[in-house]
Amino acid sequence: MMDALAALERKYKGVRGELLKKVRAEFEQLRPQAGFERGPTMCSACGREMKRSGTDGPLRCMNGHVL
């Protein structure tokens, strides 16, 4: 993604290029934190949080959907 932003920066000059530089800088600041912040897995069917059933069981939501 960062390579795509760099390519767009080279393509667009002026205000658009400056805006793309700012966006890339913001993404680079967020990048180290992304690996540490992992939210709960959500069910794709109903949107509820998935929880593991037992120690090695599959992830299930409150409605019984299995991941």
Jmol script that loads the backbone (N, CA, C; Angstrom):
load data "model"
ATOM      1  N   MET A   1       0.811  -1.179   0.000  1.00  0.00           N
ATOM      2  CA  MET A   1       0.000   0.000   0.000  1.00  0.00           C
ATOM      3  C   MET A   1       0.864   1.255   0.000  1.00  0.00           C
ATOM      4  N   MET A   2       1.945   1.199   0.748  1.00  0.00           N
ATOM      5  CA  MET A   2       2.830   2.353   0.812  1.00  0.00           C
ATOM      6  C   MET A   2       3.487   2.601  -0.552  1.00  0.00           C
ATOM      7  N   ASP A   3       3.780   1.514  -1.282  1.00  0.00           N
ATOM      8  CA  ASP A   3       4.348   1.668  -2.619  1.00  0.00           C
ATOM      9  C   ASP A   3       3.342   2.317  -3.562  1.00  0.00           C
ATOM     10  N   ALA A   4       2.066   1.943  -3.405  1.00  0.00           N
ATOM     11  CA  ALA A   4       1.027   2.534  -4.249  1.00  0.00           C
ATOM     12  C   ALA A   4       0.894   4.028  -3.963  1.00  0.00           C
ATOM     13  N   LEU A   5       0.976   4.404  -2.688  1.00  0.00           N
ATOM     14  CA  LEU A   5       0.911   5.828  -2.343  1.00  0.00           C
ATOM     15  C   LEU A   5       2.107   6.585  -2.918  1.00  0.00           C
ATOM     16  N   ALA A   6       3.275   5.976  -2.865  1.00  0.00           N
ATOM     17  CA  ALA A   6       4.462   6.626  -3.418  1.00  0.00           C
ATOM     18  C   ALA A   6       4.326   6.811  -4.928  1.00  0.00           C
ATOM     19  N   ALA A   7       3.755   5.824  -5.611  1.00  0.00           N
ATOM     20  CA  ALA A   7       3.545   5.935  -7.049  1.00  0.00           C
ATOM     21  C   ALA A   7       2.552   7.048  -7.376  1.00  0.00           C
ATOM     22  N   LEU A   8       1.510   7.160  -6.571  1.00  0.00           N
ATOM     23  CA  LEU A   8       0.531   8.225  -6.787  1.00  0.00           C
ATOM     24  C   LEU A   8       1.134   9.603  -6.531  1.00  0.00           C
ATOM     25  N   GLU A   9       2.028   9.682  -5.543  1.00  0.00           N
ATOM     26  CA  GLU A   9       2.707  10.959  -5.258  1.00  0.00           C
ATOM     27  C   GLU A   9       3.519  11.417  -6.469  1.00  0.00           C
ATOM     28  N   ARG A  10       4.192  10.459  -7.115  1.00  0.00           N
ATOM     29  CA  ARG A  10       4.987  10.805  -8.299  1.00  0.00           C
ATOM     30  C   ARG A  10       4.092  11.208  -9.471  1.00  0.00           C
ATOM     31  N   LYS A  11       2.923  10.588  -9.554  1.00  0.00           N
ATOM     32  CA  LYS A  11       2.016  10.862 -10.656  1.00  0.00           C
ATOM     33  C   LYS A  11       1.358  12.236 -10.513  1.00  0.00           C
ATOM     34  N   TYR A  12       0.890  12.538  -9.315  1.00  0.00           N
ATOM     35  CA  TYR A  12       0.182  13.802  -9.099  1.00  0.00           C
ATOM     36  C   TYR A  12       1.112  14.829  -8.480  1.00  0.00           C
ATOM     37  N   LYS A  13       1.091  16.010  -8.993  1.00  0.00           N
ATOM     38  CA  LYS A  13       1.919  17.106  -8.475  1.00  0.00           C
ATOM     39  C   LYS A  13       1.006  18.131  -7.818  1.00  0.00           C
ATOM     40  N   GLY A  14       1.587  19.088  -7.205  1.00  0.00           N
ATOM     41  CA  GLY A  14       0.812  20.181  -6.627  1.00  0.00           C
ATOM     42  C   GLY A  14       0.078  19.777  -5.362  1.00  0.00           C
ATOM     43  N   VAL A  15      -1.146  20.244  -5.229  1.00  0.00           N
ATOM     44  CA  VAL A  15      -1.930  20.045  -4.014  1.00  0.00           C
ATOM     45  C   VAL A  15      -2.223  18.568  -3.775  1.00  0.00           C
ATOM     46  N   ARG A  16      -2.574  17.840  -4.833  1.00  0.00           N
ATOM     47  CA  ARG A  16      -2.867  16.410  -4.671  1.00  0.00           C
ATOM     48  C   ARG A  16      -1.643  15.643  -4.186  1.00  0.00           C
ATOM     49  N   GLY A  17      -0.498  15.944  -4.754  1.00  0.00           N
ATOM     50  CA  GLY A  17       0.725  15.274  -4.330  1.00  0.00           C
ATOM     51  C   GLY A  17       1.069  15.565  -2.881  1.00  0.00           C
ATOM     52  N   GLU A  18       0.884  16.809  -2.459  1.00  0.00           N
ATOM     53  CA  GLU A  18       1.151  17.171  -1.067  1.00  0.00           C
ATOM     54  C   GLU A  18       0.190  16.465  -0.120  1.00  0.00           C
ATOM     55  N   LEU A  19      -1.072  16.367  -0.525  1.00  0.00           N
ATOM     56  CA  LEU A  19      -2.051  15.664   0.296  1.00  0.00           C
ATOM     57  C   LEU A  19      -1.694  14.186   0.417  1.00  0.00           C
ATOM     58  N   LEU A  20      -1.269  13.574  -0.676  1.00  0.00           N
ATOM     59  CA  LEU A  20      -0.861  12.169  -0.634  1.00  0.00           C
ATOM     60  C   LEU A  20       0.355  11.968   0.260  1.00  0.00           C
ATOM     61  N   LYS A  21       1.277  12.916   0.275  1.00  0.00           N
ATOM     62  CA  LYS A  21       2.435  12.829   1.174  1.00  0.00           C
ATOM     63  C   LYS A  21       1.993  12.845   2.627  1.00  0.00           C
ATOM     64  N   LYS A  22       1.016  13.700   2.932  1.00  0.00           N
ATOM     65  CA  LYS A  22       0.512  13.774   4.306  1.00  0.00           C
ATOM     66  C   LYS A  22      -0.195  12.487   4.701  1.00  0.00           C
ATOM     67  N   VAL A  23      -0.964  11.919   3.781  1.00  0.00           N
ATOM     68  CA  VAL A  23      -1.659  10.661   4.062  1.00  0.00           C
ATOM     69  C   VAL A  23      -0.650   9.549   4.306  1.00  0.00           C
ATOM     70  N   ARG A  24       0.380   9.477   3.479  1.00  0.00           N
ATOM     71  CA  ARG A  24       1.405   8.444   3.664  1.00  0.00           C
ATOM     72  C   ARG A  24       2.127   8.607   4.992  1.00  0.00           C
ATOM     73  N   ALA A  25       2.412   9.846   5.389  1.00  0.00           N
ATOM     74  CA  ALA A  25       3.070  10.097   6.673  1.00  0.00           C
ATOM     75  C   ALA A  25       2.187   9.638   7.834  1.00  0.00           C
ATOM     76  N   GLU A  26       0.886   9.875   7.733  1.00  0.00           N
ATOM     77  CA  GLU A  26      -0.034   9.431   8.787  1.00  0.00           C
ATOM     78  C   GLU A  26      -0.067   7.908   8.873  1.00  0.00           C
ATOM     79  N   PHE A  27      -0.108   7.231   7.719  1.00  0.00           N
ATOM     80  CA  PHE A  27      -0.103   5.770   7.719  1.00  0.00           C
ATOM     81  C   PHE A  27       1.190   5.219   8.310  1.00  0.00           C
ATOM     82  N   GLU A  28       2.311   5.844   8.011  1.00  0.00           N
ATOM     83  CA  GLU A  28       3.590   5.378   8.547  1.00  0.00           C
ATOM     84  C   GLU A  28       3.652   5.548  10.055  1.00  0.00           C
ATOM     85  N   GLN A  29       3.011   6.555  10.600  1.00  0.00           N
ATOM     86  CA  GLN A  29       2.976   6.733  12.050  1.00  0.00           C
ATOM     87  C   GLN A  29       2.126   5.655  12.707  1.00  0.00           C
ATOM     88  N   LEU A  30       1.076   5.206  12.040  1.00  0.00           N
ATOM     89  CA  LEU A  30       0.187   4.186  12.594  1.00  0.00           C
ATOM     90  C   LEU A  30       0.726   2.773  12.430  1.00  0.00           C
ATOM     91  N   ARG A  31       1.614   2.577  11.496  1.00  0.00           N
ATOM     92  CA  ARG A  31       2.098   1.239  11.160  1.00  0.00           C
ATOM     93  C   ARG A  31       2.658   0.453  12.355  1.00  0.00           C
ATOM     94  N   PRO A  32       3.536   0.985  13.210  1.00  0.00           N
ATOM     95  CA  PRO A  32       4.065   0.170  14.313  1.00  0.00           C
ATOM     96  C   PRO A  32       2.998  -0.261  15.302  1.00  0.00           C
ATOM     97  N   GLN A  33       1.962   0.515  15.483  1.00  0.00           N
ATOM     98  CA  GLN A  33       0.931   0.185  16.452  1.00  0.00           C
ATOM     99  C   GLN A  33      -0.032  -0.863  15.925  1.00  0.00           C
ATOM    100  N   ALA A  34      -0.117  -1.028  14.631  1.00  0.00           N
ATOM    101  CA  ALA A  34      -1.094  -1.933  14.049  1.00  0.00           C
ATOM    102  C   ALA A  34      -0.878  -3.379  14.484  1.00  0.00           C
ATOM    103  N   GLY A  35       0.354  -3.808  14.678  1.00  0.00           N
ATOM    104  CA  GLY A  35       0.623  -5.177  15.084  1.00  0.00           C
ATOM    105  C   GLY A  35       0.244  -5.468  16.516  1.00  0.00           C
ATOM    106  N   PHE A  36       0.186  -4.465  17.364  1.00  0.00           N
ATOM    107  CA  PHE A  36      -0.093  -4.677  18.772  1.00  0.00           C
ATOM    108  C   PHE A  36      -1.574  -4.550  19.100  1.00  0.00           C
ATOM    109  N   GLU A  37      -2.309  -3.803  18.318  1.00  0.00           N
ATOM    110  CA  GLU A  37      -3.727  -3.600  18.589  1.00  0.00           C
ATOM    111  C   GLU A  37      -4.544  -4.525  17.724  1.00  0.00           C
ATOM    112  N   ARG A  38      -5.018  -5.593  18.324  1.00  0.00           N
ATOM    113  CA  ARG A  38      -5.859  -6.530  17.591  1.00  0.00           C
ATOM    114  C   ARG A  38      -7.164  -6.670  18.338  1.00  0.00           C
ATOM    115  N   GLY A  39      -8.219  -6.285  17.688  1.00  0.00           N
ATOM    116  CA  GLY A  39      -9.529  -6.322  18.310  1.00  0.00           C
ATOM    117  C   GLY A  39     -10.120  -7.715  18.257  1.00  0.00           C
ATOM    118  N   PRO A  40     -11.304  -7.874  18.822  1.00  0.00           N
ATOM    119  CA  PRO A  40     -11.953  -9.183  18.809  1.00  0.00           C
ATOM    120  C   PRO A  40     -12.401  -9.558  17.401  1.00  0.00           C
ATOM    121  N   THR A  41     -12.468 -10.845  17.146  1.00  0.00           N
ATOM    122  CA  THR A  41     -12.953 -11.335  15.868  1.00  0.00           C
ATOM    123  C   THR A  41     -14.472 -11.258  15.876  1.00  0.00           C
ATOM    124  N   MET A  42     -15.029 -10.672  14.823  1.00  0.00           N
ATOM    125  CA  MET A  42     -16.473 -10.501  14.752  1.00  0.00           C
ATOM    126  C   MET A  42     -17.073 -11.519  13.790  1.00  0.00           C
ATOM    127  N   CYS A  43     -18.293 -11.951  14.082  1.00  0.00           N
ATOM    128  CA  CYS A  43     -19.014 -12.897  13.235  1.00  0.00           C
ATOM    129  C   CYS A  43     -19.422 -12.206  11.938  1.00  0.00           C
ATOM    130  N   SER A  44     -19.159 -12.857  10.816  1.00  0.00           N
ATOM    131  CA  SER A  44     -19.512 -12.260   9.538  1.00  0.00           C
ATOM    132  C   SER A  44     -21.008 -12.375   9.252  1.00  0.00           C
ATOM    133  N   ALA A  45     -21.708 -13.267   9.950  1.00  0.00           N
ATOM    134  CA  ALA A  45     -23.140 -13.444   9.720  1.00  0.00           C
ATOM    135  C   ALA A  45     -23.992 -12.457  10.518  1.00  0.00           C
ATOM    136  N   CYS A  46     -23.668 -12.280  11.819  1.00  0.00           N
ATOM    137  CA  CYS A  46     -24.529 -11.440  12.653  1.00  0.00           C
ATOM    138  C   CYS A  46     -23.797 -10.269  13.302  1.00  0.00           C
ATOM    139  N   GLY A  47     -22.464 -10.237  13.253  1.00  0.00           N
ATOM    140  CA  GLY A  47     -21.709  -9.114  13.793  1.00  0.00           C
ATOM    141  C   GLY A  47     -21.356  -9.223  15.257  1.00  0.00           C
ATOM    142  N   ARG A  48     -21.704 -10.314  15.890  1.00  0.00           N
ATOM    143  CA  ARG A  48     -21.369 -10.480  17.314  1.00  0.00           C
ATOM    144  C   ARG A  48     -19.931 -10.960  17.468  1.00  0.00           C
ATOM    145  N   GLU A  49     -19.400 -10.792  18.677  1.00  0.00           N
ATOM    146  CA  GLU A  49     -18.021 -11.193  18.959  1.00  0.00           C
ATOM    147  C   GLU A  49     -17.907 -12.715  18.969  1.00  0.00           C
ATOM    148  N   MET A  50     -16.834 -13.215  18.350  1.00  0.00           N
ATOM    149  CA  MET A  50     -16.573 -14.655  18.308  1.00  0.00           C
ATOM    150  C   MET A  50     -15.730 -15.037  19.514  1.00  0.00           C
ATOM    151  N   LYS A  51     -16.098 -16.151  20.166  1.00  0.00           N
ATOM    152  CA  LYS A  51     -15.335 -16.654  21.314  1.00  0.00           C
ATOM    153  C   LYS A  51     -15.025 -18.114  21.082  1.00  0.00           C
ATOM    154  N   ARG A  52     -13.890 -18.548  21.622  1.00  0.00           N
ATOM    155  CA  ARG A  52     -13.458 -19.930  21.459  1.00  0.00           C
ATOM    156  C   ARG A  52     -14.257 -20.818  22.403  1.00  0.00           C
ATOM    157  N   SER A  53     -14.772 -21.915  21.873  1.00  0.00           N
ATOM    158  CA  SER A  53     -15.508 -22.869  22.706  1.00  0.00           C
ATOM    159  C   SER A  53     -14.533 -23.950  23.156  1.00  0.00           C
ATOM    160  N   GLY A  54     -14.220 -23.980  24.429  1.00  0.00           N
ATOM    161  CA  GLY A  54     -13.219 -24.900  24.949  1.00  0.00           C
ATOM    162  C   GLY A  54     -11.819 -24.370  24.688  1.00  0.00           C
ATOM    163  N   THR A  55     -10.816 -25.184  24.887  1.00  0.00           N
ATOM    164  CA  THR A  55      -9.448 -24.720  24.699  1.00  0.00           C
ATOM    165  C   THR A  55      -9.011 -24.788  23.241  1.00  0.00           C
ATOM    166  N   ASP A  56      -9.438 -25.818  22.523  1.00  0.00           N
ATOM    167  CA  ASP A  56      -9.038 -25.974  21.125  1.00  0.00           C
ATOM    168  C   ASP A  56     -10.225 -25.934  20.170  1.00  0.00           C
ATOM    169  N   GLY A  57     -11.383 -25.569  20.671  1.00  0.00           N
ATOM    170  CA  GLY A  57     -12.576 -25.556  19.836  1.00  0.00           C
ATOM    171  C   GLY A  57     -12.580 -24.408  18.846  1.00  0.00           C
ATOM    172  N   PRO A  58     -13.513 -24.470  17.910  1.00  0.00           N
ATOM    173  CA  PRO A  58     -13.603 -23.390  16.909  1.00  0.00           C
ATOM    174  C   PRO A  58     -14.191 -22.122  17.527  1.00  0.00           C
ATOM    175  N   LEU A  59     -14.030 -21.026  16.822  1.00  0.00           N
ATOM    176  CA  LEU A  59     -14.627 -19.781  17.268  1.00  0.00           C
ATOM    177  C   LEU A  59     -16.118 -19.812  16.969  1.00  0.00           C
ATOM    178  N   ARG A  60     -16.934 -19.431  17.957  1.00  0.00           N
ATOM    179  CA  ARG A  60     -18.391 -19.387  17.807  1.00  0.00           C
ATOM    180  C   ARG A  60     -18.908 -18.065  18.348  1.00  0.00           C
ATOM    181  N   CYS A  61     -19.995 -17.587  17.761  1.00  0.00           N
ATOM    182  CA  CYS A  61     -20.637 -16.396  18.295  1.00  0.00           C
ATOM    183  C   CYS A  61     -21.780 -16.824  19.192  1.00  0.00           C
ATOM    184  N   MET A  62     -22.443 -15.863  19.805  1.00  0.00           N
ATOM    185  CA  MET A  62     -23.532 -16.118  20.723  1.00  0.00           C
ATOM    186  C   MET A  62     -24.707 -16.833  20.029  1.00  0.00           C
ATOM    187  N   ASN A  63     -24.841 -16.610  18.723  1.00  0.00           N
ATOM    188  CA  ASN A  63     -25.936 -17.236  17.970  1.00  0.00           C
ATOM    189  C   ASN A  63     -25.575 -18.603  17.413  1.00  0.00           C
ATOM    190  N   GLY A  64     -24.337 -19.060  17.655  1.00  0.00           N
ATOM    191  CA  GLY A  64     -23.930 -20.394  17.221  1.00  0.00           C
ATOM    192  C   GLY A  64     -23.222 -20.456  15.882  1.00  0.00           C
ATOM    193  N   HIS A  65     -23.013 -19.347  15.241  1.00  0.00           N
ATOM    194  CA  HIS A  65     -22.278 -19.349  13.963  1.00  0.00           C
ATOM    195  C   HIS A  65     -20.830 -19.734  14.220  1.00  0.00           C
ATOM    196  N   VAL A  66     -20.253 -20.551  13.346  1.00  0.00           N
ATOM    197  CA  VAL A  66     -18.879 -21.038  13.511  1.00  0.00           C
ATOM    198  C   VAL A  66     -17.996 -20.376  12.478  1.00  0.00           C
ATOM    199  N   LEU A  67     -16.786 -19.978  12.911  1.00  0.00           N
ATOM    200  CA  LEU A  67     -15.823 -19.365  11.991  1.00  0.00           C
ATOM    201  C   LEU A  67     -15.036 -20.425  11.290  1.00  0.00           C
TER     202      LEU A  67
END
end "model"
wireframe off; spacefill off
backbone 0.3
color backbone group
